Amino acid sequence: MKIILIGIQGAGKSTQGNLLRDKLNIPYLSSGHILRNIAKEKTKEGRYIKETINAGVLVPDDKMTSIIEAYLSRKEYEEGYVLDGYPRTVEQAKTFREKIDKVIYLKVSDKEALWRLSYRNGEVREDETLLVIRKRIDLFHEFTEPVLEFYRRRGILIEIDGEKSVEDVRKEILQSLTP
């Protein structure tokens, strides 16, 4: 099964992606993790990606699609995956060559997302300043919300109330994936 998780930063995509990985026995892949790994590289592309994500702007569609498709061409993703954070624009959704089974939208209010991110345990990343987070939320509304309609028209979008407990969200997702 090939699943995409969509939601604003702080919606719980990583938490649910890892739970789905364990339950469905398919790999979990986060576009954010991919980009942060590339940003660590001492290459021209690494520097470019680092500057782009630290500024809180989106990586251009063609570059992002080629990065994601290169990862998904690996053998471990042949049988399926849970993909978090891609596509982020309608153009990315249109040019993405993978046949997706379900797109799960974890719907969380801006206020809830900001609250969750403010009280997240662990290290604060360079790309998680309040200014960058607010910019990403604005970008989500501007560019990614139209992606929801793109998948809704294809009949594969599932909307989940992401403000429920982690366990309740997980249960709803699993129920929605059962034919």
C-alpha positions as CSV (number, residue, x, y, z in Angstrom):
1,M,0.0,0.0,0.0
2,K,1.3,3.5,-0.9
3,I,0.1,6.2,1.5
4,I,0.7,9.9,1.7
5,L,0.3,11.8,5.0
6,I,-0.6,15.5,4.7
7,G,-1.0,18.1,7.4
8,I,0.6,21.3,8.8
9,Q,3.8,21.1,10.8
10,G,2.8,19.7,14.2
11,A,-0.2,17.7,12.9
12,G,1.3,14.4,14.0
13,K,2.4,13.1,10.6
14,S,5.7,11.7,12.0
15,T,4.0,10.0,14.9
16,Q,1.3,8.5,12.8
17,G,3.7,7.6,10.0
18,N,5.9,5.6,12.4
19,L,2.8,3.8,13.9
20,L,1.6,3.0,10.4
21,R,5.0,1.7,9.5
22,D,4.9,-0.7,12.4
23,K,1.3,-1.8,11.9
24,L,1.4,-2.2,8.1
25,N,5.0,-3.3,7.9
26,I,5.9,-0.8,5.2
27,P,8.7,1.9,5.4
28,Y,8.0,5.4,6.6
29,L,9.6,8.2,4.6
30,S,9.6,11.8,5.6
31,S,10.4,14.5,3.0
32,G,11.6,16.7,5.9
33,H,14.1,14.1,7.1
34,I,15.3,13.6,3.5
35,L,15.8,17.3,3.0
36,R,17.6,17.7,6.4
37,N,20.0,14.8,5.5
38,I,20.7,16.5,2.1
39,A,21.3,19.8,3.9
40,K,24.0,18.2,6.0
41,E,26.0,17.3,2.9
42,K,29.0,19.6,2.1
43,T,27.8,20.0,-1.5
44,K,26.3,22.7,-3.6
45,E,22.9,21.0,-3.4
46,G,23.3,20.5,0.4
47,R,24.0,24.2,0.9
48,Y,21.1,25.2,-1.3
49,I,18.6,22.9,0.5
50,K,19.9,24.1,3.9
51,E,19.4,27.7,3.0
52,T,16.0,27.0,1.5
53,I,14.5,25.1,4.5
54,N,16.1,27.4,7.1
55,A,14.3,30.3,5.3
56,G,11.1,28.4,5.7
57,V,10.3,28.4,2.0
58,L,9.4,25.4,-0.3
59,V,12.0,23.6,-2.3
60,P,11.1,24.2,-6.0
61,D,8.7,21.6,-7.4
62,D,11.0,20.0,-10.0
63,K,13.8,19.6,-7.5
64,M,11.6,18.2,-4.8
65,T,9.9,15.8,-7.2
66,S,13.2,14.5,-8.5
67,I,14.5,14.0,-4.9
68,I,11.4,12.1,-3.8
69,E,11.2,10.0,-6.9
70,A,14.9,9.1,-6.5
71,Y,14.3,7.9,-3.0
72,L,11.2,5.9,-3.9
73,S,13.0,4.1,-6.7
74,R,14.9,2.2,-4.1
75,K,14.0,-1.5,-3.7
76,E,12.7,-1.1,-0.1
77,Y,9.8,1.1,-1.3
78,E,8.6,-1.2,-4.1
79,E,5.9,-2.9,-2.0
80,G,4.6,0.3,-0.5
81,Y,5.4,3.1,2.0
82,V,4.0,5.9,4.1
83,L,5.2,9.2,2.7
84,D,5.0,12.3,4.9
85,G,5.3,15.9,3.6
86,Y,5.1,15.4,-0.1
87,P,3.5,16.6,-2.4
88,R,3.2,20.1,-1.1
89,T,1.9,21.8,-4.2
90,V,-0.6,20.8,-6.9
91,E,2.2,20.9,-9.5
92,Q,4.1,18.3,-7.4
93,A,0.9,16.2,-7.1
94,K,0.3,16.3,-10.9
95,T,3.9,15.4,-11.9
96,F,4.3,12.7,-9.2
97,R,4.5,9.4,-11.1
98,E,3.7,7.0,-8.2
99,K,0.3,5.4,-8.0
100,I,-1.0,6.4,-4.5
101,D,-3.6,4.2,-2.8
102,K,-4.7,6.7,0.0
103,V,-3.9,10.2,1.0
104,I,-4.5,10.9,4.7
105,Y,-5.0,14.5,5.8
106,L,-4.4,15.0,9.5
107,K,-6.5,18.1,10.1
108,V,-5.2,20.3,12.9
109,S,-5.9,24.0,13.6
110,D,-3.0,26.5,13.4
111,K,-3.4,27.2,17.1
112,E,-3.1,23.5,18.0
113,A,-0.1,23.0,15.7
114,L,1.7,26.0,17.2
115,W,0.9,24.8,20.7
116,R,2.3,21.3,20.0
117,L,5.4,22.6,18.4
118,S,6.0,25.0,21.3
119,Y,5.9,22.2,23.8
120,R,7.7,19.5,21.7
121,N,10.3,17.6,23.7
122,G,13.8,17.2,22.5
123,E,16.1,19.4,20.5
124,V,15.0,22.5,18.6
125,R,16.0,22.4,15.0
126,E,17.4,25.4,13.0
127,D,14.3,25.2,10.8
128,E,11.8,25.3,13.7
129,T,12.0,28.9,14.9
130,L,8.6,30.5,15.5
131,L,9.0,32.7,12.5
132,V,9.8,29.8,10.2
133,I,7.0,27.7,11.7
134,R,4.4,30.5,11.0
135,K,5.8,30.9,7.5
136,R,5.4,27.1,6.9
137,I,1.8,27.2,8.2
138,D,1.0,30.0,5.8
139,L,2.7,28.1,3.0
140,F,0.6,25.1,3.9
141,H,-2.6,27.1,3.5
142,E,-1.5,28.7,0.3
143,F,0.1,25.8,-1.6
144,T,-0.8,22.5,0.1
145,E,-4.5,22.9,0.9
146,P,-5.3,22.9,-2.9
147,V,-3.5,19.5,-3.0
148,L,-6.2,18.1,-0.8
149,E,-8.8,19.0,-3.4
150,F,-6.7,17.4,-6.1
151,Y,-6.8,14.1,-4.2
152,R,-10.4,14.5,-3.1
153,R,-11.4,14.6,-6.7
154,R,-9.5,11.3,-7.3
155,G,-11.5,9.7,-4.5
156,I,-8.5,8.8,-2.4
157,L,-8.4,11.5,0.3
158,I,-9.3,10.6,3.9
159,E,-9.7,13.4,6.4
160,I,-8.9,12.6,10.0
161,D,-9.4,14.9,13.0
162,G,-5.8,15.2,14.1
163,E,-6.6,16.9,17.3
164,K,-7.8,13.7,18.9
165,S,-5.5,11.5,21.0
166,V,-2.7,9.7,19.2
167,E,-4.4,6.3,19.7
168,D,-7.8,7.6,18.4
169,V,-6.2,9.1,15.3
170,R,-4.3,5.8,14.7
171,K,-7.5,3.8,15.0
172,E,-9.4,6.1,12.6
173,I,-6.6,5.9,10.1
174,L,-6.5,2.1,10.2
175,Q,-10.3,1.9,10.0
176,S,-10.3,4.2,6.9
177,L,-7.7,1.9,5.2
178,T,-9.8,-1.2,5.7
179,P,-11.9,-1.8,2.6
